[in-house]
Amino acid sequence: MNKFWLLVAILLWLVMSPVLADSADELTGKPAPVSYQLLVMLHMPLPHFRPDSSYSGRYTDDVSHSARLRIALDIAQQHKLKLVSDWPMPALGVDCYLMEAQEPAEKVVNNLAHDNRVEWVQVMGVYHTLSNAESSKAVNEVNDGLYPLQPSARFWHLSELHQRSTGHGVRVAIIDSGIDDNHPDLTGQVKIKENFIDNNPYVSEFHGTAVAGVIAAKADNGMGIVGVAPNVNLMALRACWEISEHDTQCNSFTLGKALNFAILHKAQVINMSLTGPPDRLLAMLLNAALAQGIIIVSAVDLQHADGGFPASHPGVLAISEEDFGVSPAGVLMAPGRDIPTTVPGGSWKFVNGASFACAHASGLVALLLQLKPALTSETIKQKIVLNSTSSERPGKAIDACATMTLLTGSCVCSCHNKYAAKAIH
C-alpha cells in the first residue's frame, strides 16, 4: 500500500471510529458515555417574525437566526458542548438551544452564566404524567353505554350543563403524549396537531388519548363516552412520549416548545396533566400565557407538599383527584377515579389519577369560557363552588352546577346546591 492510500485509510479510521465505538458499545453492552442536557437561551432581537395560521414554531430562513446559530456553535465549542437542537421562543423573545455536556450540567451552567452572550442557561428538567398504575381496566361499549358510568354524568350533571354550554369554539391545548384523532369518539375534535419531539414521529399514545376523551369526546354519536366539553377545538400538542402505558415522560425543551406554540396560536385553556421540577423556562412561558389571559390547568402531585410544578406556579389552577389523600392549600378536586375514557385503537378503558381530574377541570373551564369569555384564572378560583357541605362528597370537590350558576347568574341543574340558589337572588 503506498503512502497515499495509507493516509486515506487513517483518515477514514479517524472519521469512523466514533461510529464504530458506538456500535461496539451496543453490541457488547458497554455503557455509552453519560451526557448531560442543558438549555441555553440567546436573546432574539426585535422585531421578530409574526406567525401566521400555519406557523408551527419552527424557524424561517432568516439572517438573524443564522447569526445567533453561529454564536451558539461558538459557545458550544468554547465550553466543550454538543449542540443538539434549537427552537425559537418568540413568546419570550429568545432562541432556545439544547446542548449536551460530558460532565454534570451544573458545572457547565456556572461557566455559561458568566458568558455575556447568554441570556440564561438551565439544566434540563424531566416530567411525567399522573396516571395511576391500577388504571386501564378494559370495558365493553355498546350504544353509548358508558355515559351512565361517568362520574361527571352523576356528580356534575353533565347533560344539564350541556343545555347551557358545550364549550363551543373554545380553544383547548392538550400538552401531552400523542392523541388518536381517528378514534370514533375523537374524530373531528382535533383542529391542530403538532409534534415537538425530535426524531420521534407523531404517534397515537395512551395518556394523551385518554385525557382528550375526558375533555372532548363527541356527544350524541351513539357510542362511548361524552366529553365534559364536547364542542371545543382541540390542539393536540405532543411534547411527551410513552415509555409504557403507565409511564409517559416529557422534558423542559419539548414542553417549552409546546407552550410557546399554544401561546402564539391563542389557546384559551392549556391542560398540563403532568408534573416535575421547577423550571425557569417553563415558568416564564406560564407567566407569558397567564398575562394573555390563557387559563392553565395542571395536575397535582401529592408526593410534593406544594403539589409539584407546574401546579404550584402562581395563577395555575391546581387539580387533584377526589377522595385521594389530603391536598395542599388552594388545590381543587375533580373526578379522577374509575373514569371511562378513550384509548388508542378505537376502544375505551377505565383510568385513575390526577391527570384525568385535571382533564375534567379543563373541560369545565371551557364550558365557562363559552358563556363568559373574559373569565380569568383568578376569577374562576374565587367563584368555584365546592361540595364542602355534601355528606356524599365532602372536601374540596368542585360543584360544577353551582359554579356555573354562580358565574352566569342563572339557574343550572335545578339549583340543587344552596350556593347556586343564593347566586341568582
C-alpha positions as CSV (number, residue, x, y, z in Angstrom):
1,M,0.0,0.0,0.0
2,N,1.5,3.3,-1.0
3,K,1.6,6.3,1.3
4,F,-1.4,8.0,-0.3
5,W,-3.7,5.1,0.4
6,L,-2.3,4.6,3.8
7,L,-3.1,8.2,4.6
8,V,-6.7,7.7,3.3
9,A,-7.2,4.7,5.4
10,I,-6.0,6.5,8.5
11,L,-8.3,9.4,7.8
12,L,-11.3,7.1,7.3
13,W,-10.5,5.3,10.6
14,L,-10.4,8.7,12.4
15,V,-13.8,9.7,11.0
16,M,-15.5,6.3,11.5
17,S,-14.0,5.5,14.9
18,P,-16.7,7.2,17.0
19,V,-19.4,5.5,15.0
20,L,-17.6,2.1,15.3
21,A,-17.2,2.7,19.1
22,D,-20.9,3.4,19.4
23,S,-21.8,0.3,17.5
24,A,-19.3,-1.8,19.6
25,D,-20.9,-0.4,22.8
26,E,-24.3,-1.5,21.6
27,L,-23.1,-5.0,20.7
28,T,-21.1,-5.6,23.9
29,G,-23.5,-3.9,26.3
30,K,-20.8,-1.5,27.4
31,P,-22.4,1.7,28.8
32,A,-22.2,4.7,26.4
33,P,-20.6,7.8,27.8
34,V,-23.1,9.7,30.0
35,S,-24.2,13.0,28.6
36,Y,-26.0,15.8,30.5
37,Q,-28.5,18.1,28.8
38,L,-29.0,21.8,29.3
39,L,-30.8,24.6,27.7
40,V,-29.0,27.8,26.6
41,M,-31.1,30.9,25.8
42,L,-29.9,33.6,23.4
43,H,-31.7,36.9,23.0
44,M,-33.9,37.2,20.0
45,P,-33.7,40.9,18.9
46,L,-37.0,42.7,18.0
47,P,-38.8,42.9,15.7
48,H,-39.2,39.2,15.3
49,F,-41.4,37.5,12.8
50,R,-45.2,37.3,13.3
51,P,-46.5,33.7,12.9
52,D,-49.5,33.1,10.7
53,S,-52.0,30.3,11.0
54,S,-49.7,27.8,9.5
55,Y,-46.7,28.6,11.8
56,S,-45.6,25.6,13.8
57,G,-42.9,27.3,15.8
58,R,-40.0,26.3,13.6
59,Y,-37.5,28.7,12.1
60,T,-37.9,30.5,8.8
61,D,-34.8,31.2,6.8
62,D,-33.8,34.5,8.4
63,V,-30.4,36.1,8.6
64,S,-30.6,36.9,12.4
65,H,-31.2,33.2,13.2
66,S,-28.1,32.2,11.3
67,A,-26.1,34.8,13.2
68,R,-27.4,33.5,16.6
69,L,-26.8,29.9,15.5
70,R,-23.1,30.8,14.8
71,I,-22.9,32.3,18.3
72,A,-24.5,29.2,19.8
73,L,-22.0,27.0,17.9
74,D,-19.1,29.1,19.2
75,I,-20.4,28.9,22.7
76,A,-20.7,25.1,22.4
77,Q,-17.2,24.8,21.1
78,Q,-15.7,27.1,23.8
79,H,-17.4,25.2,26.6
80,K,-16.9,21.7,25.1
81,L,-20.6,21.1,24.5
82,K,-22.5,19.4,21.7
83,L,-25.3,21.5,20.0
84,V,-28.2,19.1,19.6
85,S,-31.2,21.2,18.6
86,D,-32.7,24.7,18.7
87,W,-36.1,26.3,18.7
88,P,-37.4,29.9,18.6
89,M,-39.3,31.1,21.6
90,P,-40.9,34.4,20.3
91,A,-43.3,34.4,23.3
92,L,-40.2,35.2,25.4
93,G,-38.0,36.9,22.8
94,V,-35.3,34.2,23.0
95,D,-33.9,31.3,21.0
96,C,-33.6,28.1,23.0
97,Y,-30.6,25.8,22.2
98,L,-30.4,22.2,23.5
99,M,-26.8,21.3,24.3
100,E,-25.1,18.2,25.8
101,A,-22.2,18.1,28.2
102,Q,-19.9,15.2,29.1
103,E,-19.7,16.4,32.7
104,P,-22.5,17.2,35.2
105,A,-24.5,20.1,33.7
106,E,-24.5,22.1,36.9
107,K,-20.8,22.7,36.5
108,V,-21.2,23.9,32.9
109,V,-24.2,26.2,33.9
110,N,-21.9,28.1,36.3
111,N,-19.4,28.8,33.5
112,L,-22.1,29.7,31.0
113,A,-23.8,32.1,33.4
114,H,-20.8,34.4,33.1
115,D,-20.9,34.4,29.3
116,N,-22.4,37.8,28.4
117,R,-23.7,36.3,25.1
118,V,-26.1,34.1,27.0
119,E,-29.5,35.3,28.3
120,W,-29.7,32.4,30.7
121,V,-28.9,28.8,31.0
122,Q,-30.5,25.9,32.9
123,V,-30.4,22.2,33.4
124,M,-33.0,20.1,31.6
125,G,-35.9,19.0,33.7
126,V,-37.7,15.7,33.3
127,Y,-41.5,15.5,33.8
128,H,-44.1,12.7,34.0
129,T,-47.8,12.3,33.8
130,L,-50.0,11.4,36.7
131,S,-51.9,8.2,35.8
132,N,-52.1,5.5,38.4
133,A,-50.8,2.0,37.6
134,E,-54.1,0.3,38.7
135,S,-56.0,2.0,35.9
136,S,-56.8,0.7,32.4
137,K,-59.4,-1.9,33.0
138,A,-61.0,-2.7,29.6
139,V,-64.7,-2.0,29.2
140,N,-67.2,-3.2,26.6
141,E,-69.1,-0.4,25.0
142,V,-72.5,-0.7,23.3
143,N,-74.6,2.2,22.1
144,D,-73.5,5.0,24.5
145,G,-73.4,2.5,27.3
146,L,-70.5,4.2,29.2
147,Y,-72.2,7.6,29.8
148,P,-74.0,6.4,33.0
149,L,-70.7,5.2,34.3
150,Q,-69.0,8.6,34.0
151,P,-68.6,10.3,37.4
152,S,-69.2,13.6,35.6
153,A,-72.6,12.4,34.5
154,R,-73.6,11.6,38.1
155,F,-71.9,14.2,40.2
156,W,-71.6,17.1,37.7
157,H,-75.0,16.6,36.0
158,L,-73.2,16.8,32.6
159,S,-76.4,16.5,30.5
160,E,-77.9,19.5,32.3
161,L,-74.6,21.5,32.0
162,H,-74.7,20.9,28.2
163,Q,-78.1,22.5,27.9
164,R,-76.2,25.8,28.7
165,S,-72.7,25.2,27.3
166,T,-70.7,22.6,25.4
167,G,-67.5,24.6,25.1
168,H,-68.3,25.5,21.6
169,G,-65.3,27.1,19.8
170,V,-63.1,27.3,22.9
171,R,-59.5,26.5,22.0
172,V,-58.1,23.9,24.4
173,A,-54.4,22.9,24.1
174,I,-53.6,19.5,25.4
175,I,-49.8,19.3,26.1
176,D,-49.3,15.6,26.5
177,S,-48.4,12.5,24.5
178,G,-49.9,11.8,21.1
179,I,-53.7,11.8,20.7
180,D,-55.5,9.2,18.5
181,D,-57.7,11.6,16.5
182,N,-59.0,8.7,14.4
183,H,-60.8,7.3,17.5
184,P,-64.6,7.2,16.8
185,D,-65.2,9.4,19.9
186,L,-62.5,11.9,18.8
187,T,-62.9,12.1,15.0
188,G,-63.0,15.7,14.0
189,Q,-62.3,17.0,17.5
190,V,-58.6,17.8,16.9
191,K,-58.2,21.0,14.9
192,I,-54.4,21.4,15.3
193,K,-51.9,18.6,15.7
194,E,-48.2,19.2,16.3
195,N,-45.2,17.1,17.4
196,F,-42.4,18.7,19.4
197,I,-40.2,15.6,19.9
198,D,-37.1,15.5,17.7
199,N,-36.5,12.3,15.7
200,N,-39.7,10.8,17.0
201,P,-42.7,11.0,14.7
202,Y,-46.2,11.8,15.9
203,V,-48.0,8.6,17.1
204,S,-51.2,7.8,19.0
205,E,-50.5,7.1,22.7
206,F,-52.4,6.1,25.7
207,H,-52.2,9.0,28.1
208,G,-52.8,11.8,25.6
209,T,-55.8,10.0,24.1
210,A,-57.3,9.3,27.5
211,V,-57.0,12.9,28.5
212,A,-58.5,14.1,25.2
213,G,-61.5,11.8,25.7
214,V,-62.3,13.2,29.2
215,I,-62.2,16.7,27.8
216,A,-63.8,16.5,24.4
217,A,-65.2,13.0,23.4
218,K,-68.1,13.5,21.0
219,A,-71.7,13.7,22.3
220,D,-74.7,12.0,20.8
221,N,-72.7,9.8,18.4
222,G,-74.2,6.6,19.7
223,M,-71.0,5.2,21.2
224,G,-68.6,5.5,24.0
225,I,-68.5,8.5,26.4
226,V,-69.3,12.2,26.4
227,G,-66.6,14.7,27.0
228,V,-67.0,17.4,29.6
229,A,-66.8,20.0,26.7
230,P,-67.6,18.1,23.5
231,N,-67.6,21.1,21.2
232,V,-64.2,22.6,22.0
233,N,-61.4,22.9,19.3
234,L,-58.5,20.7,20.5
235,M,-54.9,21.4,19.9
236,A,-53.0,18.1,20.2
237,L,-49.5,19.2,21.2
238,R,-47.3,16.2,21.6
239,A,-44.5,17.1,24.0
240,C,-44.4,13.8,25.9
241,W,-43.5,10.3,24.8
242,E,-44.8,6.9,26.1
243,I,-42.4,4.6,27.9
244,S,-45.2,2.3,28.8
245,E,-49.0,2.6,29.3
246,H,-48.3,4.0,32.7
247,D,-45.1,5.8,32.2
248,T,-45.1,8.9,30.0
249,Q,-42.3,11.4,30.1
250,C,-41.5,14.9,28.8
251,N,-38.7,17.5,29.4
252,S,-38.2,21.2,29.6
253,F,-37.3,21.6,25.9
254,T,-40.3,19.7,24.5
255,L,-42.7,21.3,27.0
256,G,-41.3,24.7,26.3
257,K,-41.8,24.3,22.5
258,A,-45.4,23.3,23.1
259,L,-46.2,26.1,25.5
260,N,-44.7,28.6,23.1
261,F,-46.9,27.2,20.3
262,A,-50.0,27.3,22.4
263,I,-49.4,31.0,23.3
264,L,-48.7,32.0,19.7
265,H,-51.8,30.2,18.5
266,K,-54.1,31.8,21.1
267,A,-55.1,28.8,23.1
268,Q,-57.7,29.8,25.8
269,V,-57.1,26.8,28.0
270,I,-53.9,24.7,28.4
271,N,-54.2,21.3,30.0
272,M,-51.0,20.0,31.6
273,S,-51.7,16.6,33.2
274,L,-48.0,16.3,34.3
275,T,-45.5,17.2,37.0
276,G,-41.8,17.7,37.5
277,P,-39.2,20.1,39.0
278,P,-39.5,23.9,39.0
279,D,-38.1,25.3,35.7
280,R,-37.2,28.8,34.7
281,L,-38.0,28.5,31.0
282,L,-41.4,26.9,31.7
283,A,-42.2,29.4,34.5
284,M,-41.6,32.3,32.2
285,L,-43.8,30.8,29.5
286,L,-46.5,30.1,32.0
287,N,-46.3,33.8,33.0
288,A,-46.5,34.9,29.4
289,A,-49.6,32.7,28.9
290,L,-51.3,34.0,32.0
291,A,-50.5,37.6,31.0
292,Q,-52.5,36.9,27.8
293,G,-55.5,35.6,29.8
294,I,-54.9,31.9,29.0
295,I,-56.1,29.6,31.7
296,I,-53.6,26.9,32.7
297,V,-54.9,23.7,34.4
298,S,-52.3,21.3,35.9
299,A,-52.4,18.0,37.8
300,V,-51.2,17.9,41.4
301,D,-48.5,15.5,42.6
302,L,-49.4,14.7,46.2
303,Q,-45.9,13.4,46.8
304,H,-44.8,17.1,47.0
305,A,-46.0,19.3,49.7
306,D,-46.7,22.2,47.3
307,G,-48.4,19.9,44.7
308,G,-45.4,19.9,42.3
309,F,-44.7,22.0,39.3
310,P,-46.4,23.5,37.3
311,A,-49.4,23.0,39.6
312,S,-47.6,25.1,42.3
313,H,-47.0,28.0,39.9
314,P,-48.9,31.2,40.8
315,G,-52.0,31.6,38.7
316,V,-52.3,28.0,37.6
317,L,-55.4,26.0,38.5
318,A,-54.1,23.1,40.6
319,I,-56.3,20.0,40.4
320,S,-56.2,16.7,42.4
321,E,-58.4,13.7,42.2
322,E,-61.3,13.3,44.7
323,D,-61.0,11.0,47.7
324,F,-57.3,10.6,47.4
325,G,-55.4,11.9,50.4
326,V,-55.0,15.4,51.7
327,S,-54.3,18.1,49.1
328,P,-52.2,21.2,49.6
329,A,-53.9,24.5,50.3
330,G,-55.5,26.0,47.2
331,V,-55.9,22.7,45.4
332,L,-59.2,21.9,43.9
333,M,-60.6,18.4,43.4
334,A,-62.4,16.8,40.4
335,P,-63.4,13.3,39.4
336,G,-60.3,11.2,38.9
337,R,-61.3,7.6,39.9
338,D,-62.8,4.9,37.7
339,I,-63.1,7.2,34.7
340,P,-64.1,5.6,31.4
341,T,-62.3,7.2,28.5
342,T,-60.9,6.8,25.1
343,V,-57.7,4.8,24.3
344,P,-55.8,4.3,21.0
345,G,-57.3,1.8,18.6
346,G,-60.9,2.8,18.9
347,S,-61.6,1.3,22.4
348,W,-62.3,2.6,25.9
349,K,-60.9,1.8,29.3
350,F,-61.3,2.9,32.9
351,V,-58.5,5.1,34.2
352,N,-57.5,6.7,37.5
353,G,-55.2,9.6,38.5
354,A,-54.8,13.3,38.9
355,S,-54.2,13.5,35.2
356,F,-57.9,12.8,34.5
357,A,-59.1,15.1,37.3
358,C,-57.1,17.8,35.6
359,A,-58.8,17.0,32.3
360,H,-62.3,17.3,33.9
361,A,-61.4,20.7,35.3
362,S,-60.1,21.9,31.8
363,G,-63.4,20.8,30.3
364,L,-65.4,22.7,32.9
365,V,-63.3,25.8,32.3
366,A,-64.1,25.5,28.6
367,L,-67.8,25.4,29.4
368,L,-67.5,28.5,31.5
369,L,-65.5,30.4,28.8
370,Q,-68.1,29.8,26.2
371,L,-70.6,31.7,28.4
372,K,-68.1,34.2,29.9
373,P,-65.1,34.6,27.5
374,A,-63.4,37.2,29.7
375,L,-63.1,35.0,32.7
376,T,-59.6,34.8,34.3
377,S,-57.9,32.2,36.4
378,E,-58.3,34.3,39.5
379,T,-62.0,34.9,38.9
380,I,-62.5,31.2,38.4
381,K,-60.6,30.4,41.6
382,Q,-62.7,32.8,43.5
383,K,-66.0,31.7,42.1
384,I,-65.6,27.9,42.1
385,V,-68.2,26.4,44.5
386,L,-67.1,23.4,46.5
387,N,-69.0,20.4,47.9
388,S,-67.8,21.2,51.4
389,T,-71.2,20.6,52.9
390,S,-72.1,17.4,51.0
391,S,-72.2,14.2,53.1
392,E,-71.7,12.2,49.9
393,R,-68.7,14.0,48.6
394,P,-67.1,16.1,51.4
395,G,-63.9,18.1,51.0
396,K,-62.8,20.4,48.2
397,A,-64.5,18.7,45.3
398,I,-65.8,21.1,42.6
399,D,-69.5,21.5,42.3
400,A,-69.8,22.1,38.6
401,C,-73.5,23.0,38.5
402,A,-73.3,25.5,41.4
403,T,-70.1,27.1,39.9
404,M,-71.8,27.6,36.5
405,T,-74.8,29.1,38.2
406,L,-72.7,31.5,40.3
407,L,-70.7,32.7,37.3
408,T,-73.7,33.1,34.9
409,G,-76.3,34.2,37.4
410,S,-79.0,31.8,36.0
411,C,-80.2,28.5,37.3
412,V,-78.4,25.4,36.3
413,C,-79.1,21.8,37.3
414,S,-82.3,22.8,39.1
415,C,-80.2,24.8,41.6
416,H,-79.8,21.8,43.8
417,N,-77.0,23.4,45.7
418,K,-77.7,26.1,48.3
419,Y,-74.8,28.2,47.0
420,A,-76.2,28.1,43.5
421,A,-79.7,29.1,44.7
422,K,-78.2,32.1,46.6
423,A,-76.2,33.1,43.5
424,I,-79.3,34.1,41.4
425,H,-81.1,36.0,44.1
